[in-house]
Amino acid sequence: IAIARNGLEQSTLSPMDNWHQTLSDRYGDTPEMRQKMLRAGAGVKARACTLVLNRIRDGVYKDQGKTTIQWSFRARGRPHCFDALLAAVRHALSTEGLATKTGHTPHTTI
């Protein structure tokens, strides 16, 4: 709604499958992988974590002749609750054989 209301076209934004949160790596979209992710998610035991996303980072990217826009809503600093939640998610993913290869920061990308 906000995209249409502001006159933006979906085709100029990063593809929706790149819109993401920050708690895991991306894994292939197969039925088996979805089941692993669902089991891992069900196994996460952590306290709720509130993030204050108080910065916006923008970027314009050109790939194969197509220009896309990407915005990252970011938090200043790393809240301790985020690190605890991230550790719980990583542990749950590892029980399903899914390794996390990269670090993650508190942000949401669209």
Contacts in CASP RR format, 6 or more apart in sequence:
PFRMAT RR
TARGET T0000
AUTHOR 0000-0000-0000
METHOD contacts of the structure
MODEL  1
IAIARNGLEQSTLSPMDNWHQTLSDRYGDTPEMRQKMLRAGAGVKARACT
LVLNRIRDGVYKDQGKTTIQWSFRARGRPHCFDALLAAVRHALSTEGLAT
KTGHTPHTTI
3 9 0 8 1.000
3 10 0 8 1.000
3 13 0 8 1.000
8 69 0 8 1.000
10 16 0 8 1.000
12 67 0 8 1.000
12 68 0 8 1.000
12 69 0 8 1.000
13 68 0 8 1.000
13 69 0 8 1.000
13 70 0 8 1.000
13 110 0 8 1.000
14 61 0 8 1.000
14 68 0 8 1.000
14 69 0 8 1.000
14 70 0 8 1.000
14 109 0 8 1.000
14 110 0 8 1.000
15 68 0 8 1.000
18 70 0 8 1.000
18 109 0 8 1.000
19 108 0 8 1.000
19 109 0 8 1.000
19 110 0 8 1.000
20 26 0 8 1.000
20 108 0 8 1.000
20 109 0 8 1.000
21 108 0 8 1.000
22 86 0 8 1.000
22 104 0 8 1.000
22 105 0 8 1.000
22 106 0 8 1.000
22 107 0 8 1.000
22 108 0 8 1.000
23 85 0 8 1.000
23 86 0 8 1.000
23 89 0 8 1.000
23 104 0 8 1.000
24 89 0 8 1.000
24 90 0 8 1.000
24 93 0 8 1.000
24 98 0 8 1.000
24 100 0 8 1.000
24 104 0 8 1.000
25 98 0 8 1.000
25 99 0 8 1.000
25 100 0 8 1.000
25 101 0 8 1.000
25 102 0 8 1.000
27 33 0 8 1.000
27 36 0 8 1.000
27 37 0 8 1.000
27 98 0 8 1.000
36 96 0 8 1.000
36 97 0 8 1.000
36 98 0 8 1.000
37 93 0 8 1.000
37 96 0 8 1.000
37 98 0 8 1.000
39 96 0 8 1.000
40 89 0 8 1.000
40 92 0 8 1.000
40 93 0 8 1.000
40 95 0 8 1.000
40 96 0 8 1.000
40 98 0 8 1.000
41 89 0 8 1.000
41 92 0 8 1.000
43 92 0 8 1.000
43 95 0 8 1.000
44 88 0 8 1.000
44 89 0 8 1.000
44 92 0 8 1.000
45 88 0 8 1.000
46 84 0 8 1.000
46 85 0 8 1.000
46 88 0 8 1.000
46 89 0 8 1.000
47 81 0 8 1.000
47 84 0 8 1.000
47 85 0 8 1.000
48 81 0 8 1.000
49 79 0 8 1.000
49 81 0 8 1.000
49 82 0 8 1.000
49 84 0 8 1.000
49 85 0 8 1.000
50 79 0 8 1.000
50 81 0 8 1.000
51 75 0 8 1.000
51 79 0 8 1.000
51 82 0 8 1.000
51 106 0 8 1.000
52 75 0 8 1.000
52 76 0 8 1.000
53 73 0 8 1.000
53 74 0 8 1.000
53 75 0 8 1.000
53 106 0 8 1.000
53 107 0 8 1.000
53 108 0 8 1.000
54 74 0 8 1.000
54 75 0 8 1.000
54 76 0 8 1.000
55 73 0 8 1.000
55 74 0 8 1.000
55 75 0 8 1.000
55 76 0 8 1.000
56 71 0 8 1.000
56 72 0 8 1.000
56 73 0 8 1.000
56 74 0 8 1.000
57 71 0 8 1.000
57 72 0 8 1.000
57 74 0 8 1.000
58 69 0 8 1.000
58 70 0 8 1.000
58 71 0 8 1.000
58 72 0 8 1.000
59 69 0 8 1.000
59 70 0 8 1.000
59 71 0 8 1.000
60 67 0 8 1.000
60 68 0 8 1.000
60 69 0 8 1.000
60 70 0 8 1.000
61 67 0 8 1.000
61 68 0 8 1.000
61 69 0 8 1.000
61 70 0 8 1.000
70 109 0 8 1.000
70 110 0 8 1.000
71 109 0 8 1.000
71 110 0 8 1.000
72 107 0 8 1.000
72 108 0 8 1.000
72 109 0 8 1.000
73 107 0 8 1.000
73 108 0 8 1.000
73 109 0 8 1.000
73 110 0 8 1.000
74 105 0 8 1.000
74 106 0 8 1.000
74 107 0 8 1.000
75 82 0 8 1.000
75 105 0 8 1.000
75 106 0 8 1.000
75 107 0 8 1.000
77 106 0 8 1.000
78 105 0 8 1.000
78 106 0 8 1.000
79 106 0 8 1.000
82 106 0 8 1.000
86 104 0 8 1.000
90 100 0 8 1.000
93 99 0 8 1.000
93 100 0 8 1.000
94 100 0 8 1.000
END
